[in-house]
């Protein structure tokens, strides 16, 4: 049977290894989250105000070619002038 000091030393080593593994796991998910965040910010026109060029050459061009999956960020609403602003979320 091991003496108490060897057992405590083994526990400390295992805890350090366990912390190291959790820390690596944490850093991995932080990096993945940062990558996804940067990827989302680089989507063309994905800001509060897309430019005219982005609207015409990215959204409208892909819409005309039938690539609707690329332009789903902009929802279509029929009769937008007849709606009040608080009614818009229900139509989207």
PDB file of N, CA, C and O in Angstrom, chain B, residues numbered from 101:
ATOM      1  N   UNK B 101       0.835  -1.181   0.000  1.00  0.00           N
ATOM      2  CA  UNK B 101       0.000   0.000   0.000  1.00  0.00           C
ATOM      3  C   UNK B 101       0.882   1.247   0.000  1.00  0.00           C
ATOM      4  O   UNK B 101       1.942   1.273   0.624  1.00  0.00           O
ATOM      5  N   UNK B 102       0.438   2.249  -0.690  1.00  0.00           N
ATOM      6  CA  UNK B 102       1.219   3.485  -0.779  1.00  0.00           C
ATOM      7  C   UNK B 102       1.085   4.277   0.508  1.00  0.00           C
ATOM      8  O   UNK B 102       0.103   4.176   1.244  1.00  0.00           O
ATOM      9  N   UNK B 103       2.121   5.070   0.743  1.00  0.00           N
ATOM     10  CA  UNK B 103       2.006   5.943   1.917  1.00  0.00           C
ATOM     11  C   UNK B 103       1.217   7.195   1.539  1.00  0.00           C
ATOM     12  O   UNK B 103       0.924   7.423   0.366  1.00  0.00           O
ATOM     13  N   UNK B 104       0.885   7.980   2.516  1.00  0.00           N
ATOM     14  CA  UNK B 104      -0.012   9.126   2.337  1.00  0.00           C
ATOM     15  C   UNK B 104       0.583  10.189   1.416  1.00  0.00           C
ATOM     16  O   UNK B 104      -0.147  10.786   0.624  1.00  0.00           O
ATOM     17  N   UNK B 105       1.891  10.441   1.502  1.00  0.00           N
ATOM     18  CA  UNK B 105       2.521  11.483   0.674  1.00  0.00           C
ATOM     19  C   UNK B 105       2.478  11.116  -0.804  1.00  0.00           C
ATOM     20  O   UNK B 105       2.206  11.971  -1.648  1.00  0.00           O
ATOM     21  N   UNK B 106       2.743   9.860  -1.121  1.00  0.00           N
ATOM     22  CA  UNK B 106       2.693   9.448  -2.526  1.00  0.00           C
ATOM     23  C   UNK B 106       1.273   9.586  -3.075  1.00  0.00           C
ATOM     24  O   UNK B 106       1.074  10.021  -4.209  1.00  0.00           O
ATOM     25  N   UNK B 107       0.310   9.217  -2.270  1.00  0.00           N
ATOM     26  CA  UNK B 107      -1.091   9.319  -2.679  1.00  0.00           C
ATOM     27  C   UNK B 107      -1.483  10.775  -2.921  1.00  0.00           C
ATOM     28  O   UNK B 107      -2.146  11.076  -3.914  1.00  0.00           O
ATOM     29  N   UNK B 108      -1.082  11.687  -2.021  1.00  0.00           N
ATOM     30  CA  UNK B 108      -1.389  13.110  -2.187  1.00  0.00           C
ATOM     31  C   UNK B 108      -0.683  13.677  -3.413  1.00  0.00           C
ATOM     32  O   UNK B 108      -1.249  14.504  -4.128  1.00  0.00           O
ATOM     33  N   UNK B 109       0.539  13.240  -3.656  1.00  0.00           N
ATOM     34  CA  UNK B 109       1.280  13.706  -4.824  1.00  0.00           C
ATOM     35  C   UNK B 109       0.568  13.272  -6.110  1.00  0.00           C
ATOM     36  O   UNK B 109       0.479  14.037  -7.071  1.00  0.00           O
ATOM     37  N   UNK B 110       0.066  12.042  -6.112  1.00  0.00           N
ATOM     38  CA  UNK B 110      -0.651  11.549  -7.280  1.00  0.00           C
ATOM     39  C   UNK B 110      -1.946  12.328  -7.493  1.00  0.00           C
ATOM     40  O   UNK B 110      -2.304  12.624  -8.633  1.00  0.00           O
ATOM     41  N   UNK B 111      -2.648  12.662  -6.422  1.00  0.00           N
ATOM     42  CA  UNK B 111      -3.885  13.439  -6.533  1.00  0.00           C
ATOM     43  C   UNK B 111      -3.596  14.819  -7.097  1.00  0.00           C
ATOM     44  O   UNK B 111      -4.327  15.296  -7.965  1.00  0.00           O
ATOM     45  N   UNK B 112      -2.542  15.468  -6.618  1.00  0.00           N
ATOM     46  CA  UNK B 112      -2.178  16.800  -7.122  1.00  0.00           C
ATOM     47  C   UNK B 112      -1.857  16.726  -8.607  1.00  0.00           C
ATOM     48  O   UNK B 112      -2.298  17.576  -9.381  1.00  0.00           O
ATOM     49  N   UNK B 113      -1.094  15.720  -9.008  1.00  0.00           N
ATOM     50  CA  UNK B 113      -0.746  15.573 -10.420  1.00  0.00           C
ATOM     51  C   UNK B 113      -1.999  15.351 -11.261  1.00  0.00           C
ATOM     52  O   UNK B 113      -2.149  15.953 -12.324  1.00  0.00           O
ATOM     53  N   UNK B 114      -2.886  14.499 -10.794  1.00  0.00           N
ATOM     54  CA  UNK B 114      -4.112  14.243 -11.552  1.00  0.00           C
ATOM     55  C   UNK B 114      -4.983  15.489 -11.642  1.00  0.00           C
ATOM     56  O   UNK B 114      -5.587  15.745 -12.683  1.00  0.00           O
ATOM     57  N   UNK B 115      -5.055  16.266 -10.567  1.00  0.00           N
ATOM     58  CA  UNK B 115      -5.834  17.504 -10.598  1.00  0.00           C
ATOM     59  C   UNK B 115      -5.225  18.506 -11.568  1.00  0.00           C
ATOM     60  O   UNK B 115      -5.947  19.196 -12.287  1.00  0.00           O
ATOM     61  N   UNK B 116      -3.894  18.588 -11.588  1.00  0.00           N
ATOM     62  CA  UNK B 116      -3.238  19.494 -12.533  1.00  0.00           C
ATOM     63  C   UNK B 116      -3.504  19.055 -13.972  1.00  0.00           C
ATOM     64  O   UNK B 116      -3.759  19.882 -14.846  1.00  0.00           O
ATOM     65  N   UNK B 117      -3.443  17.759 -14.202  1.00  0.00           N
ATOM     66  CA  UNK B 117      -3.732  17.260 -15.548  1.00  0.00           C
ATOM     67  C   UNK B 117      -5.190  17.523 -15.913  1.00  0.00           C
ATOM     68  O   UNK B 117      -5.495  17.914 -17.039  1.00  0.00           O
ATOM     69  N   UNK B 118      -6.075  17.308 -14.965  1.00  0.00           N
ATOM     70  CA  UNK B 118      -7.496  17.524 -15.212  1.00  0.00           C
ATOM     71  C   UNK B 118      -7.757  18.992 -15.531  1.00  0.00           C
ATOM     72  O   UNK B 118      -8.502  19.304 -16.460  1.00  0.00           O
ATOM     73  N   UNK B 119      -7.143  19.897 -14.761  1.00  0.00           N
ATOM     74  CA  UNK B 119      -7.303  21.327 -15.025  1.00  0.00           C
ATOM     75  C   UNK B 119      -6.756  21.672 -16.404  1.00  0.00           C
ATOM     76  O   UNK B 119      -7.369  22.442 -17.143  1.00  0.00           O
ATOM     77  N   UNK B 120      -5.614  21.111 -16.751  1.00  0.00           N
ATOM     78  CA  UNK B 120      -5.030  21.367 -18.066  1.00  0.00           C
ATOM     79  C   UNK B 120      -5.940  20.917 -19.188  1.00  0.00           C
ATOM     80  O   UNK B 120      -6.072  21.606 -20.199  1.00  0.00           O
ATOM     81  N   UNK B 121      -6.573  19.757 -19.015  1.00  0.00           N
ATOM     82  CA  UNK B 121      -7.497  19.258 -20.038  1.00  0.00           C
ATOM     83  C   UNK B 121      -8.722  20.153 -20.158  1.00  0.00           C
ATOM     84  O   UNK B 121      -9.157  20.471 -21.265  1.00  0.00           O
ATOM     85  N   UNK B 122      -9.279  20.561 -19.020  1.00  0.00           N
ATOM     86  CA  UNK B 122     -10.444  21.446 -19.056  1.00  0.00           C
ATOM     87  C   UNK B 122     -10.087  22.789 -19.667  1.00  0.00           C
ATOM     88  O   UNK B 122     -10.881  23.366 -20.410  1.00  0.00           O
ATOM     89  N   UNK B 123      -8.902  23.287 -19.362  1.00  0.00           N
ATOM     90  CA  UNK B 123      -8.472  24.570 -19.897  1.00  0.00           C
ATOM     91  C   UNK B 123      -8.305  24.487 -21.414  1.00  0.00           C
ATOM     92  O   UNK B 123      -8.704  25.401 -22.135  1.00  0.00           O
ATOM     93  N   UNK B 124      -7.721  23.400 -21.894  1.00  0.00           N
ATOM     94  CA  UNK B 124      -7.578  23.219 -23.343  1.00  0.00           C
ATOM     95  C   UNK B 124      -8.951  23.122 -24.010  1.00  0.00           C
ATOM     96  O   UNK B 124      -9.175  23.698 -25.075  1.00  0.00           O
ATOM     97  N   UNK B 125      -9.859  22.394 -23.377  1.00  0.00           N
ATOM     98  CA  UNK B 125     -11.224  22.272 -23.889  1.00  0.00           C
ATOM     99  C   UNK B 125     -11.896  23.642 -23.930  1.00  0.00           C
ATOM    100  O   UNK B 125     -12.563  23.976 -24.909  1.00  0.00           O
ATOM    101  N   UNK B 126     -11.725  24.431 -22.877  1.00  0.00           N
ATOM    102  CA  UNK B 126     -12.287  25.781 -22.810  1.00  0.00           C
ATOM    103  C   UNK B 126     -11.705  26.657 -23.920  1.00  0.00           C
ATOM    104  O   UNK B 126     -12.446  27.345 -24.622  1.00  0.00           O
ATOM    105  N   UNK B 127     -10.386  26.631 -24.076  1.00  0.00           N
ATOM    106  CA  UNK B 127      -9.752  27.447 -25.116  1.00  0.00           C
ATOM    107  C   UNK B 127     -10.214  27.040 -26.512  1.00  0.00           C
ATOM    108  O   UNK B 127     -10.381  27.885 -27.392  1.00  0.00           O
ATOM    109  N   UNK B 128     -10.419  25.742 -26.703  1.00  0.00           N
ATOM    110  CA  UNK B 128     -10.911  25.271 -27.992  1.00  0.00           C
ATOM    111  C   UNK B 128     -12.266  25.896 -28.312  1.00  0.00           C
ATOM    112  O   UNK B 128     -12.464  26.396 -29.419  1.00  0.00           O
ATOM    113  N   UNK B 129     -13.202  25.876 -27.363  1.00  0.00           N
ATOM    114  CA  UNK B 129     -14.531  26.412 -27.623  1.00  0.00           C
ATOM    115  C   UNK B 129     -14.529  27.930 -27.714  1.00  0.00           C
ATOM    116  O   UNK B 129     -15.359  28.507 -28.415  1.00  0.00           O
ATOM    117  N   UNK B 130     -13.610  28.582 -27.016  1.00  0.00           N
ATOM    118  CA  UNK B 130     -13.473  30.033 -27.181  1.00  0.00           C
ATOM    119  C   UNK B 130     -13.017  30.342 -28.602  1.00  0.00           C
ATOM    120  O   UNK B 130     -13.522  31.270 -29.235  1.00  0.00           O
ATOM    121  N   UNK B 131     -12.060  29.560 -29.100  1.00  0.00           N
ATOM    122  CA  UNK B 131     -11.568  29.770 -30.460  1.00  0.00           C
ATOM    123  C   UNK B 131     -12.665  29.498 -31.490  1.00  0.00           C
ATOM    124  O   UNK B 131     -12.799  30.237 -32.466  1.00  0.00           O
ATOM    125  N   UNK B 132     -13.445  28.446 -31.276  1.00  0.00           N
ATOM    126  CA  UNK B 132     -14.540  28.132 -32.198  1.00  0.00           C
ATOM    127  C   UNK B 132     -15.576  29.252 -32.190  1.00  0.00           C
ATOM    128  O   UNK B 132     -16.061  29.660 -33.245  1.00  0.00           O
ATOM    129  N   UNK B 133     -15.915  29.749 -30.997  1.00  0.00           N
ATOM    130  CA  UNK B 133     -16.872  30.847 -30.894  1.00  0.00           C
ATOM    131  C   UNK B 133     -16.368  32.100 -31.581  1.00  0.00           C
ATOM    132  O   UNK B 133     -17.131  32.787 -32.261  1.00  0.00           O
ATOM    133  N   UNK B 134     -15.078  32.407 -31.408  1.00  0.00           N
ATOM    134  CA  UNK B 134     -14.493  33.579 -32.054  1.00  0.00           C
ATOM    135  C   UNK B 134     -14.525  33.420 -33.575  1.00  0.00           C
ATOM    136  O   UNK B 134     -14.841  34.367 -34.296  1.00  0.00           O
ATOM    137  N   UNK B 135     -14.200  32.227 -34.054  1.00  0.00           N
ATOM    138  CA  UNK B 135     -14.222  31.972 -35.492  1.00  0.00           C
ATOM    139  C   UNK B 135     -15.633  32.175 -36.053  1.00  0.00           C
ATOM    140  O   UNK B 135     -15.807  32.823 -37.085  1.00  0.00           O
ATOM    141  N   UNK B 136     -16.633  31.622 -35.375  1.00  0.00           N
ATOM    142  CA  UNK B 136     -18.009  31.765 -35.853  1.00  0.00           C
ATOM    143  C   UNK B 136     -18.470  33.216 -35.800  1.00  0.00           C
ATOM    144  O   UNK B 136     -19.191  33.676 -36.685  1.00  0.00           O
ATOM    145  N   UNK B 137     -18.053  33.936 -34.763  1.00  0.00           N
ATOM    146  CA  UNK B 137     -18.410  35.348 -34.640  1.00  0.00           C
ATOM    147  C   UNK B 137     -17.800  36.141 -35.787  1.00  0.00           C
ATOM    148  O   UNK B 137     -18.480  36.963 -36.402  1.00  0.00           O
ATOM    149  N   UNK B 138     -16.521  35.901 -36.082  1.00  0.00           N
ATOM    150  CA  UNK B 138     -15.868  36.601 -37.190  1.00  0.00           C
ATOM    151  C   UNK B 138     -16.504  36.213 -38.524  1.00  0.00           C
ATOM    152  O   UNK B 138     -16.651  37.051 -39.413  1.00  0.00           O
ATOM    153  N   UNK B 139     -16.879  34.940 -38.661  1.00  0.00           N
ATOM    154  CA  UNK B 139     -17.509  34.480 -39.896  1.00  0.00           C
ATOM    155  C   UNK B 139     -18.850  35.181 -40.100  1.00  0.00           C
ATOM    156  O   UNK B 139     -19.184  35.572 -41.218  1.00  0.00           O
ATOM    157  N   UNK B 140     -19.613  35.340 -39.027  1.00  0.00           N
ATOM    158  CA  UNK B 140     -20.907  36.001 -39.125  1.00  0.00           C
ATOM    159  C   UNK B 140     -20.736  37.471 -39.512  1.00  0.00           C
ATOM    160  O   UNK B 140     -21.548  38.016 -40.260  1.00  0.00           O
ATOM    161  N   UNK B 141     -19.686  38.110 -39.006  1.00  0.00           N
ATOM    162  CA  UNK B 141     -19.471  39.518 -39.323  1.00  0.00           C
ATOM    163  C   UNK B 141     -18.994  39.726 -40.750  1.00  0.00           C
ATOM    164  O   UNK B 141     -19.104  40.830 -41.284  1.00  0.00           O
ATOM    165  N   UNK B 142     -18.464  38.675 -41.378  1.00  0.00           N
ATOM    166  CA  UNK B 142     -17.966  38.834 -42.737  1.00  0.00           C
ATOM    167  C   UNK B 142     -18.991  38.441 -43.789  1.00  0.00           C
ATOM    168  O   UNK B 142     -18.680  38.475 -44.980  1.00  0.00           O
ATOM    169  N   UNK B 143     -20.211  38.066 -43.388  1.00  0.00           N
ATOM    170  CA  UNK B 143     -21.255  37.788 -44.372  1.00  0.00           C
ATOM    171  C   UNK B 143     -21.572  39.095 -45.092  1.00  0.00           C
ATOM    172  O   UNK B 143     -21.747  40.130 -44.450  1.00  0.00           O
ATOM    173  N   UNK B 144     -21.646  39.054 -46.391  1.00  0.00           N
ATOM    174  CA  UNK B 144     -21.828  40.258 -47.185  1.00  0.00           C
ATOM    175  C   UNK B 144     -23.111  40.976 -46.796  1.00  0.00           C
ATOM    176  O   UNK B 144     -24.194  40.391 -46.822  1.00  0.00           O
ATOM    177  N   UNK B 145     -22.982  42.245 -46.436  1.00  0.00           N
ATOM    178  CA  UNK B 145     -24.135  43.068 -46.123  1.00  0.00           C
ATOM    179  C   UNK B 145     -24.766  42.802 -44.773  1.00  0.00           C
ATOM    180  O   UNK B 145     -25.818  43.369 -44.478  1.00  0.00           O
ATOM    181  N   UNK B 146     -24.169  41.966 -43.942  1.00  0.00           N
ATOM    182  CA  UNK B 146     -24.776  41.616 -42.662  1.00  0.00           C
ATOM    183  C   UNK B 146     -24.411  42.670 -41.629  1.00  0.00           C
ATOM    184  O   UNK B 146     -23.672  42.420 -40.676  1.00  0.00           O
ATOM    185  N   UNK B 147     -24.951  43.845 -41.854  1.00  0.00           N
ATOM    186  CA  UNK B 147     -24.797  44.972 -40.940  1.00  0.00           C
ATOM    187  C   UNK B 147     -26.155  45.644 -40.849  1.00  0.00           C
ATOM    188  O   UNK B 147     -27.132  45.164 -41.424  1.00  0.00           O
ATOM    189  N   UNK B 148     -26.214  46.720 -40.150  1.00  0.00           N
ATOM    190  CA  UNK B 148     -27.480  47.426 -40.031  1.00  0.00           C
ATOM    191  C   UNK B 148     -27.890  48.061 -41.352  1.00  0.00           C
ATOM    192  O   UNK B 148     -29.075  48.089 -41.682  1.00  0.00           O
ATOM    193  N   UNK B 149     -26.916  48.573 -42.116  1.00  0.00           N
ATOM    194  CA  UNK B 149     -27.198  49.228 -43.395  1.00  0.00           C
ATOM    195  C   UNK B 149     -26.323  48.619 -44.494  1.00  0.00           C
ATOM    196  O   UNK B 149     -25.156  48.989 -44.615  1.00  0.00           O
ATOM    197  N   UNK B 150     -26.858  47.696 -45.294  1.00  0.00           N
ATOM    198  CA  UNK B 150     -26.063  47.220 -46.430  1.00  0.00           C
ATOM    199  C   UNK B 150     -25.956  48.333 -47.473  1.00  0.00           C
ATOM    200  O   UNK B 150     -26.867  49.148 -47.618  1.00  0.00           O
ATOM    201  N   UNK B 151     -24.861  48.357 -48.179  1.00  0.00           N
ATOM    202  CA  UNK B 151     -24.675  49.382 -49.208  1.00  0.00           C
ATOM    203  C   UNK B 151     -25.520  49.044 -50.430  1.00  0.00           C
ATOM    204  O   UNK B 151     -25.994  47.917 -50.573  1.00  0.00           O
ATOM    205  N   UNK B 152     -25.703  50.024 -51.307  1.00  0.00           N
ATOM    206  CA  UNK B 152     -26.459  49.795 -52.542  1.00  0.00           C
ATOM    207  C   UNK B 152     -25.781  48.729 -53.402  1.00  0.00           C
ATOM    208  O   UNK B 152     -26.445  47.885 -54.005  1.00  0.00           O
ATOM    209  N   UNK B 153     -24.461  48.781 -53.446  1.00  0.00           N
ATOM    210  CA  UNK B 153     -23.709  47.794 -54.223  1.00  0.00           C
ATOM    211  C   UNK B 153     -23.977  46.385 -53.702  1.00  0.00           C
ATOM    212  O   UNK B 153     -24.208  45.466 -54.488  1.00  0.00           O
ATOM    213  N   UNK B 154     -23.947  46.212 -52.381  1.00  0.00           N
ATOM    214  CA  UNK B 154     -24.203  44.893 -51.798  1.00  0.00           C
ATOM    215  C   UNK B 154     -25.630  44.432 -52.073  1.00  0.00           C
ATOM    216  O   UNK B 154     -25.853  43.258 -52.370  1.00  0.00           O
ATOM    217  N   UNK B 155     -26.587  45.332 -51.980  1.00  0.00           N
ATOM    218  CA  UNK B 155     -27.974  44.955 -52.257  1.00  0.00           C
ATOM    219  C   UNK B 155     -28.162  44.511 -53.703  1.00  0.00           C
ATOM    220  O   UNK B 155     -28.823  43.507 -53.970  1.00  0.00           O
ATOM    221  N   UNK B 156     -27.582  45.261 -54.633  1.00  0.00           N
ATOM    222  CA  UNK B 156     -27.762  44.941 -56.049  1.00  0.00           C
ATOM    223  C   UNK B 156     -26.951  43.738 -56.494  1.00  0.00           C
ATOM    224  O   UNK B 156     -27.477  42.836 -57.148  1.00  0.00           O
ATOM    225  N   UNK B 157     -25.677  43.721 -56.143  1.00  0.00           N
ATOM    226  CA  UNK B 157     -24.785  42.709 -56.696  1.00  0.00           C
ATOM    227  C   UNK B 157     -24.723  41.429 -55.883  1.00  0.00           C
ATOM    228  O   UNK B 157     -24.242  40.420 -56.396  1.00  0.00           O
ATOM    229  N   UNK B 158     -25.175  41.420 -54.672  1.00  0.00           N
ATOM    230  CA  UNK B 158     -25.192  40.179 -53.909  1.00  0.00           C
ATOM    231  C   UNK B 158     -26.614  39.644 -53.754  1.00  0.00           C
ATOM    232  O   UNK B 158     -26.920  38.539 -54.205  1.00  0.00           O
ATOM    233  N   UNK B 159     -27.474  40.423 -53.121  1.00  0.00           N
ATOM    234  CA  UNK B 159     -28.818  39.922 -52.838  1.00  0.00           C
ATOM    235  C   UNK B 159     -29.676  39.824 -54.093  1.00  0.00           C
ATOM    236  O   UNK B 159     -30.218  38.758 -54.385  1.00  0.00           O
ATOM    237  N   UNK B 160     -29.806  40.909 -54.833  1.00  0.00           N
ATOM    238  CA  UNK B 160     -30.680  40.903 -56.007  1.00  0.00           C
ATOM    239  C   UNK B 160     -30.162  39.951 -57.084  1.00  0.00           C
ATOM    240  O   UNK B 160     -30.945  39.240 -57.715  1.00  0.00           O
ATOM    241  N   UNK B 161     -28.859  39.937 -57.292  1.00  0.00           N
ATOM    242  CA  UNK B 161     -28.259  39.041 -58.286  1.00  0.00           C
ATOM    243  C   UNK B 161     -28.541  37.580 -57.936  1.00  0.00           C
ATOM    244  O   UNK B 161     -28.966  36.812 -58.799  1.00  0.00           O
ATOM    245  N   UNK B 162     -28.311  37.189 -56.688  1.00  0.00           N
ATOM    246  CA  UNK B 162     -28.572  35.804 -56.272  1.00  0.00           C
ATOM    247  C   UNK B 162     -30.063  35.487 -56.265  1.00  0.00           C
ATOM    248  O   UNK B 162     -30.452  34.354 -56.552  1.00  0.00           O
ATOM    249  N   UNK B 163     -30.890  36.454 -55.948  1.00  0.00           N
ATOM    250  CA  UNK B 163     -32.347  36.253 -55.968  1.00  0.00           C
ATOM    251  C   UNK B 163     -32.814  35.976 -57.392  1.00  0.00           C
ATOM    252  O   UNK B 163     -33.641  35.091 -57.612  1.00  0.00           O
ATOM    253  N   UNK B 164     -32.294  36.720 -58.353  1.00  0.00           N
ATOM    254  CA  UNK B 164     -32.673  36.519 -59.754  1.00  0.00           C
ATOM    255  C   UNK B 164     -32.179  35.189 -60.303  1.00  0.00           C
ATOM    256  O   UNK B 164     -32.805  34.609 -61.190  1.00  0.00           O
ATOM    257  N   UNK B 165     -31.057  34.706 -59.781  1.00  0.00           N
ATOM    258  CA  UNK B 165     -30.526  33.419 -60.225  1.00  0.00           C
ATOM    259  C   UNK B 165     -31.186  32.245 -59.516  1.00  0.00           C
ATOM    260  O   UNK B 165     -30.879  31.092 -59.817  1.00  0.00           O
ATOM    261  N   UNK B 166     -32.089  32.520 -58.577  1.00  0.00           N
ATOM    262  CA  UNK B 166     -32.791  31.452 -57.871  1.00  0.00           C
ATOM    263  C   UNK B 166     -32.038  30.889 -56.687  1.00  0.00           C
ATOM    264  O   UNK B 166     -32.378  29.815 -56.192  1.00  0.00           O
ATOM    265  N   UNK B 167     -31.037  31.585 -56.232  1.00  0.00           N
ATOM    266  CA  UNK B 167     -30.253  31.139 -55.071  1.00  0.00           C
ATOM    267  C   UNK B 167     -30.836  31.752 -53.800  1.00  0.00           C
ATOM    268  O   UNK B 167     -30.187  32.561 -53.137  1.00  0.00           O
ATOM    269  N   UNK B 168     -32.048  31.367 -53.471  1.00  0.00           N
ATOM    270  CA  UNK B 168     -32.749  31.962 -52.329  1.00  0.00           C
ATOM    271  C   UNK B 168     -32.098  31.634 -50.996  1.00  0.00           C
ATOM    272  O   UNK B 168     -32.237  32.398 -50.041  1.00  0.00           O
ATOM    273  N   UNK B 169     -31.391  30.516 -50.912  1.00  0.00           N
ATOM    274  CA  UNK B 169     -30.769  30.164 -49.633  1.00  0.00           C
ATOM    275  C   UNK B 169     -29.691  31.169 -49.236  1.00  0.00           C
ATOM    276  O   UNK B 169     -29.379  31.304 -48.053  1.00  0.00           O
ATOM    277  N   UNK B 170     -29.123  31.870 -50.205  1.00  0.00           N
ATOM    278  CA  UNK B 170     -28.090  32.861 -49.896  1.00  0.00           C
ATOM    279  C   UNK B 170     -28.672  34.199 -49.459  1.00  0.00           C
ATOM    280  O   UNK B 170     -27.971  35.007 -48.850  1.00  0.00           O
ATOM    281  N   UNK B 171     -29.932  34.440 -49.759  1.00  0.00           N
ATOM    282  CA  UNK B 171     -30.515  35.755 -49.490  1.00  0.00           C
ATOM    283  C   UNK B 171     -31.630  35.708 -48.458  1.00  0.00           C
ATOM    284  O   UNK B 171     -32.472  36.605 -48.436  1.00  0.00           O
ATOM    285  N   UNK B 172     -31.665  34.707 -47.614  1.00  0.00           N
ATOM    286  CA  UNK B 172     -32.720  34.599 -46.621  1.00  0.00           C
ATOM    287  C   UNK B 172     -32.571  35.594 -45.481  1.00  0.00           C
ATOM    288  O   UNK B 172     -33.482  35.723 -44.664  1.00  0.00           O
ATOM    289  N   UNK B 173     -31.464  36.289 -45.404  1.00  0.00           N
ATOM    290  CA  UNK B 173     -31.280  37.278 -44.337  1.00  0.00           C
ATOM    291  C   UNK B 173     -32.232  38.455 -44.509  1.00  0.00           C
ATOM    292  O   UNK B 173     -32.551  39.138 -43.535  1.00  0.00           O
ATOM    293  N   UNK B 174     -32.688  38.701 -45.731  1.00  0.00           N
ATOM    294  CA  UNK B 174     -33.652  39.769 -45.994  1.00  0.00           C
ATOM    295  C   UNK B 174     -35.001  39.116 -46.257  1.00  0.00           C
ATOM    296  O   UNK B 174     -35.169  38.412 -47.252  1.00  0.00           O
ATOM    297  N   UNK B 175     -35.949  39.346 -45.380  1.00  0.00           N
ATOM    298  CA  UNK B 175     -37.274  38.736 -45.511  1.00  0.00           C
ATOM    299  C   UNK B 175     -38.133  39.543 -46.473  1.00  0.00           C
ATOM    300  O   UNK B 175     -37.972  40.757 -46.602  1.00  0.00           O
ATOM    301  N   UNK B 176     -39.049  38.852 -47.148  1.00  0.00           N
ATOM    302  CA  UNK B 176     -39.985  39.516 -48.049  1.00  0.00           C
ATOM    303  C   UNK B 176     -41.292  39.760 -47.310  1.00  0.00           C
ATOM    304  O   UNK B 176     -41.818  38.862 -46.654  1.00  0.00           O
ATOM    305  N   UNK B 177     -41.812  40.975 -47.419  1.00  0.00           N
ATOM    306  CA  UNK B 177     -43.081  41.333 -46.789  1.00  0.00           C
ATOM    307  C   UNK B 177     -43.943  41.999 -47.850  1.00  0.00           C
ATOM    308  O   UNK B 177     -43.532  42.975 -48.478  1.00  0.00           O
ATOM    309  N   UNK B 178     -45.145  41.460 -48.043  1.00  0.00           N
ATOM    310  CA  UNK B 178     -46.071  42.080 -48.992  1.00  0.00           C
ATOM    311  C   UNK B 178     -46.733  43.276 -48.320  1.00  0.00           C
ATOM    312  O   UNK B 178     -47.066  43.219 -47.136  1.00  0.00           O
ATOM    313  N   UNK B 179     -46.921  44.334 -49.052  1.00  0.00           N
ATOM    314  CA  UNK B 179     -47.586  45.548 -48.571  1.00  0.00           C
ATOM    315  C   UNK B 179     -46.926  46.088 -47.301  1.00  0.00           C
ATOM    316  O   UNK B 179     -47.575  46.236 -46.266  1.00  0.00           O
ATOM    317  N   UNK B 180     -45.651  46.376 -47.395  1.00  0.00           N
ATOM    318  CA  UNK B 180     -44.922  46.881 -46.224  1.00  0.00           C
ATOM    319  C   UNK B 180     -45.395  48.277 -45.833  1.00  0.00           C
ATOM    320  O   UNK B 180     -45.296  48.664 -44.669  1.00  0.00           O
ATOM    321  N   UNK B 181     -45.907  49.032 -46.800  1.00  0.00           N
ATOM    322  CA  UNK B 181     -46.383  50.385 -46.490  1.00  0.00           C
ATOM    323  C   UNK B 181     -47.695  50.376 -45.713  1.00  0.00           C
ATOM    324  O   UNK B 181     -48.022  51.357 -45.045  1.00  0.00           O
ATOM    325  N   UNK B 182     -48.444  49.291 -45.792  1.00  0.00           N
ATOM    326  CA  UNK B 182     -49.718  49.209 -45.088  1.00  0.00           C
ATOM    327  C   UNK B 182     -49.598  48.656 -43.679  1.00  0.00           C
ATOM    328  O   UNK B 182     -50.608  48.473 -43.001  1.00  0.00           O
ATOM    329  N   UNK B 183     -48.377  48.384 -43.228  1.00  0.00           N
ATOM    330  CA  UNK B 183     -48.167  47.809 -41.898  1.00  0.00           C
ATOM    331  C   UNK B 183     -47.566  48.830 -40.947  1.00  0.00           C
ATOM    332  O   UNK B 183     -46.788  49.694 -41.352  1.00  0.00           O
ATOM    333  N   UNK B 184     -47.927  48.723 -39.709  1.00  0.00           N
ATOM    334  CA  UNK B 184     -47.292  49.530 -38.666  1.00  0.00           C
ATOM    335  C   UNK B 184     -45.994  48.826 -38.245  1.00  0.00           C
ATOM    336  O   UNK B 184     -45.893  47.606 -38.379  1.00  0.00           O
ATOM    337  N   UNK B 185     -45.007  49.567 -37.743  1.00  0.00           N
ATOM    338  CA  UNK B 185     -43.729  48.946 -37.380  1.00  0.00           C
ATOM    339  C   UNK B 185     -43.861  47.788 -36.389  1.00  0.00           C
ATOM    340  O   UNK B 185     -43.113  46.815 -36.488  1.00  0.00           O
ATOM    341  N   UNK B 186     -44.792  47.870 -35.441  1.00  0.00           N
ATOM    342  CA  UNK B 186     -44.926  46.802 -34.450  1.00  0.00           C
ATOM    343  C   UNK B 186     -45.612  45.561 -35.028  1.00  0.00           C
ATOM    344  O   UNK B 186     -45.633  44.513 -34.383  1.00  0.00           O
ATOM    345  N   UNK B 187     -46.174  45.669 -36.238  1.00  0.00           N
ATOM    346  CA  UNK B 187     -46.788  44.515 -36.889  1.00  0.00           C
ATOM    347  C   UNK B 187     -45.785  43.724 -37.730  1.00  0.00           C
ATOM    348  O   UNK B 187     -46.067  42.590 -38.118  1.00  0.00           O
ATOM    349  N   UNK B 188     -44.629  44.303 -38.011  1.00  0.00           N
ATOM    350  CA  UNK B 188     -43.645  43.648 -38.870  1.00  0.00           C
ATOM    351  C   UNK B 188     -43.117  42.328 -38.316  1.00  0.00           C
ATOM    352  O   UNK B 188     -43.031  41.371 -39.085  1.00  0.00           O
ATOM    353  N   UNK B 189     -42.756  42.207 -37.035  1.00  0.00           N
ATOM    354  CA  UNK B 189     -42.222  40.917 -36.568  1.00  0.00           C
ATOM    355  C   UNK B 189     -43.172  39.747 -36.782  1.00  0.00           C
ATOM    356  O   UNK B 189     -42.717  38.622 -36.993  1.00  0.00           O
ATOM    357  N   UNK B 190     -44.473  39.981 -36.734  1.00  0.00           N
ATOM    358  CA  UNK B 190     -45.439  38.899 -36.956  1.00  0.00           C
ATOM    359  C   UNK B 190     -45.455  38.454 -38.419  1.00  0.00           C
ATOM    360  O   UNK B 190     -45.801  37.310 -38.711  1.00  0.00           O
ATOM    361  N   UNK B 191     -45.089  39.339 -39.332  1.00  0.00           N
ATOM    362  CA  UNK B 191     -45.105  39.018 -40.762  1.00  0.00           C
ATOM    363  C   UNK B 191     -43.819  38.346 -41.224  1.00  0.00           C
ATOM    364  O   UNK B 191     -43.797  37.732 -42.291  1.00  0.00           O
ATOM    365  N   UNK B 192     -42.759  38.451 -40.451  1.00  0.00           N
ATOM    366  CA  UNK B 192     -41.474  37.889 -40.869  1.00  0.00           C
ATOM    367  C   UNK B 192     -41.409  36.458 -40.598  1.00  0.00           C
ATOM    368  O   UNK B 192     -40.396  35.821 -40.888  1.00  0.00           O
TER     369      UNK B 192
END
